[in-house]
Amino acid sequence: MSGAYDAIIIGGGLLGSAIGFGLARQGLGCVILDEGDTAYRAARGNFGLVWVQSKGIGKPVYADWTMGSAELWPGFAQELTERTGIDISYYAPGGIEICLSEAEFDERAQKMASLTGHQNGRFSHQMLDRKAMMERLPGLGPDVVGGSFSPHDGHVGPLFLMRAMQRAFVDLDGVIRTDSRVHAIKRDGDGFSVETPGGTVTGGKVVLAAGLGNKALAPMVNLDQPVYPLKGQVLVTERMAPFLDMPTTHARQTGEGTILIGSSQEDVGFDLSSGPEVIKRIADRARRCFPVLSKARIVRTWAALRVMTPDGIPIYDQSETMPGAFAASCHSGVTLAATHAMTFAKYVADGHLGSELDGLSAGRFDV
Ligand SMILES: Cc1cc2nc3c(=O)[nH]c(=O)nc-3n(C[C@H](O)[C@H](O)[C@H](O)COP(=O)(O)OP(=O)(O)OC[C@H]3O[C@@H](n4cnc5c(N)ncnc54)[C@H](O)[C@@H]3O)c2cc1C
């Protein structure tokens, strides 16, 4: 081993926790270094969808990668629960995107038809008219004209997921260090030394999984991670009697009975405020979809920053000049958690990224 650990993972959000768990379950000695509470942490503020429909429209490589993760999810969830005893509230009954006008419905139908051609025929979906939608979601409002259904979609409690991945990691002798903002990464023999306010940490490999922090870290290992923040605001209601058997992109009922309503897409930089105008817009749409929500009390709202790439699809790379340094950035860290743990972590351990990731290198942005 070059250094104290086989692998140093920078970032303890959804990506770092999944990759750390995946490396530790292969027997690697790992440390996760996380900046802590003052950092931007999408992993703590997301919507919790494991979502296949609409991922990778016009980008087959991403569509296939997403579908692969959805296929791994049931076994991944079961393994996490068996290892930790934590119920991560994973359900995969399929999912629905609701359309509130004929124009939305037609646009949706076109997008879904283009996805059917990817994923080696594995992706299936149905466009549902209002009557067929009412059979699946009986509480729909009069404005709903139809929607798209995909059997591959599901949802999970994202905070339970994080807790389970980190618990499993620690149970496998992984070490998590918080308040450890990395400010320098250097080549150190065959491995790397990484500097934090608490001292230097050494390891054979280093994985950049620091979300929006990847942009500043990547040049230290001659990589490029051109990520930027995209704000999303989310609302949560008090607990309600079960009425939503299936997640939708705008509302989902959690295992505890609360309804998550979301989420906006605002290109406003590193602004984490949440305000009445956007909240009203999100709530109005949800009420039109499910009139029962008119009576629900909103108990909390929040904003979090997505980790966006210029074309919206993930970036995975290994440094050519500093082999052993890897980076991963994406805005679907819940959906992709299974493949980050089960597939990407294997590639890191083996020292080679799989060929299905060829189209997901940051090299695609080079002109
Ligand atoms: C409103 C919203 C809704 C979303 N809904 C979904 C959804 O339904 N389904 C889905 O799949 N995805 C969803 N996402 C996206 C998902 O949350 C992100 O893809 C995921 O959290 C990204 O994980 P990450 O670990 O890369 O980044 P983060 O969660 O941001 O974590 C990065 C970590 O790196 C640490 N860090 C940063 N810089 C440094 C440094 N220099 N040194 C050490 N540590 C550092 C931080 O402390 C932080 O913990 C949503 C996101 C938002 C904002």
The ligand as an SDF file (V2000), in Angstrom:
LIG
                    3D

 53 58  0  0  0  0  0  0  0  0999 V2000
  -33.4690   19.8920   -4.7920 C   0  0  0  0  0  0  0  0  0  0  0  0
  -32.7230   18.6800   -5.2650 C   0  0  0  0  0  0  0  0  0  0  0  0
  -33.4330   17.5430   -5.6190 C   0  0  0  0  0  0  0  0  0  0  0  0
  -32.7500   16.4080   -6.0670 C   0  0  0  0  0  0  0  0  0  0  0  0
  -33.4680   15.2790   -6.3270 N   0  0  0  0  0  0  0  0  0  0  0  0
  -32.8190   14.1710   -6.7170 C   0  0  0  0  0  0  0  0  0  0  0  0
  -33.5580   12.9850   -6.9580 C   0  0  0  0  0  0  0  0  0  0  0  0
  -34.7810   12.9310   -6.7780 O   0  0  0  0  0  0  0  0  0  0  0  0
  -32.8760   11.8830   -7.3980 N   0  0  0  0  0  0  0  0  0  0  0  0
  -31.5290   11.9160   -7.6180 C   0  0  0  0  0  0  0  0  0  0  0  0
  -30.9700   10.9120   -8.0560 O   0  0  0  0  0  0  0  0  0  0  0  0
  -30.7960   13.0240   -7.3420 N   0  0  0  0  0  0  0  0  0  0  0  0
  -31.4210   14.1450   -6.8970 C   0  0  0  0  0  0  0  0  0  0  0  0
  -30.6980   15.2610   -6.6170 N   0  0  0  0  0  0  0  0  0  0  0  0
  -29.2450   15.2480   -6.8500 C   0  0  0  0  0  0  0  0  0  0  0  0
  -28.4490   14.6000   -5.7450 C   0  0  0  0  0  0  0  0  0  0  0  0
  -28.8200   15.1060   -4.4920 O   0  0  0  0  0  0  0  0  0  0  0  0
  -26.9580   14.8610   -6.0600 C   0  0  0  0  0  0  0  0  0  0  0  0
  -26.6500   14.2250   -7.2830 O   0  0  0  0  0  0  0  0  0  0  0  0
  -26.0510   14.3050   -5.0430 C   0  0  0  0  0  0  0  0  0  0  0  0
  -26.3510   14.7620   -3.7560 O   0  0  0  0  0  0  0  0  0  0  0  0
  -24.6290   14.6980   -5.3780 C   0  0  0  0  0  0  0  0  0  0  0  0
  -23.8390   14.0700   -4.4310 O   0  0  0  0  0  0  0  0  0  0  0  0
  -22.3540   14.5020   -4.1810 P   0  0  0  0  0  0  0  0  0  0  0  0
  -21.8620   13.5900   -3.1320 O   0  0  0  0  0  0  0  0  0  0  0  0
  -21.6400   14.5860   -5.4660 O   0  0  0  0  0  0  0  0  0  0  0  0
  -22.4560   16.0180   -3.6850 O   0  0  0  0  0  0  0  0  0  0  0  0
  -22.9350   16.5870   -2.2990 P   0  0  0  0  0  0  0  0  0  0  0  0
  -24.1030   15.8860   -1.7970 O   0  0  0  0  0  0  0  0  0  0  0  0
  -23.0300   18.0700   -2.4890 O   0  0  0  0  0  0  0  0  0  0  0  0
  -21.7300   16.2530   -1.3190 O   0  0  0  0  0  0  0  0  0  0  0  0
  -20.4530   16.7690   -1.5300 C   0  0  0  0  0  0  0  0  0  0  0  0
  -19.6950   16.5880   -0.2320 C   0  0  0  0  0  0  0  0  0  0  0  0
  -18.3580   16.9740   -0.4850 O   0  0  0  0  0  0  0  0  0  0  0  0
  -17.8640   17.6790    0.6280 C   0  0  0  0  0  0  0  0  0  0  0  0
  -16.8050   18.5800    0.1460 N   0  0  0  0  0  0  0  0  0  0  0  0
  -16.8840   19.5950   -0.7480 C   0  0  0  0  0  0  0  0  0  0  0  0
  -15.6680   20.1500   -0.9520 N   0  0  0  0  0  0  0  0  0  0  0  0
  -14.8050   19.4610   -0.1720 C   0  0  0  0  0  0  0  0  0  0  0  0
  -13.3990   19.5400    0.0650 C   0  0  0  0  0  0  0  0  0  0  0  0
  -12.6220   20.4500   -0.5630 N   0  0  0  0  0  0  0  0  0  0  0  0
  -12.8310   18.6890    0.9490 N   0  0  0  0  0  0  0  0  0  0  0  0
  -13.5920   17.7610    1.6010 C   0  0  0  0  0  0  0  0  0  0  0  0
  -14.9270   17.6330    1.3910 N   0  0  0  0  0  0  0  0  0  0  0  0
  -15.5190   18.4700    0.5240 C   0  0  0  0  0  0  0  0  0  0  0  0
  -19.0570   18.3990    1.2350 C   0  0  0  0  0  0  0  0  0  0  0  0
  -18.8820   18.5130    2.6290 O   0  0  0  0  0  0  0  0  0  0  0  0
  -20.2230   17.4670    0.9010 C   0  0  0  0  0  0  0  0  0  0  0  0
  -20.5840   16.6330    1.9740 O   0  0  0  0  0  0  0  0  0  0  0  0
  -31.3420   16.4120   -6.1760 C   0  0  0  0  0  0  0  0  0  0  0  0
  -30.6300   17.5550   -5.7910 C   0  0  0  0  0  0  0  0  0  0  0  0
  -31.3000   18.6690   -5.3500 C   0  0  0  0  0  0  0  0  0  0  0  0
  -30.5120   19.8710   -4.9370 C   0  0  0  0  0  0  0  0  0  0  0  0
  1  2  1  0
  2  3  1  0
  2 52  2  0
  3  4  2  0
  4  5  1  0
  4 50  1  0
  5  6  2  0
  6  7  1  0
  6 13  1  0
  7  8  2  0
  7  9  1  0
  9 10  1  0
 10 11  2  0
 10 12  1  0
 12 13  2  0
 13 14  1  0
 14 15  1  0
 14 50  1  0
 15 16  1  0
 16 17  1  0
 16 18  1  0
 18 19  1  0
 18 20  1  0
 20 21  1  0
 20 22  1  0
 22 23  1  0
 23 24  1  0
 24 25  2  0
 24 26  1  0
 24 27  1  0
 27 28  1  0
 28 29  2  0
 28 30  1  0
 28 31  1  0
 31 32  1  0
 32 33  1  0
 33 34  1  0
 33 48  1  0
 34 35  1  0
 35 36  1  0
 35 46  1  0
 36 37  1  0
 36 45  1  0
 37 38  2  0
 38 39  1  0
 39 40  1  0
 39 45  2  0
 40 41  1  0
 40 42  2  0
 42 43  1  0
 43 44  2  0
 44 45  1  0
 46 47  1  0
 46 48  1  0
 48 49  1  0
 50 51  2  0
 51 52  1  0
 52 53  1  0
M  END
$$$$
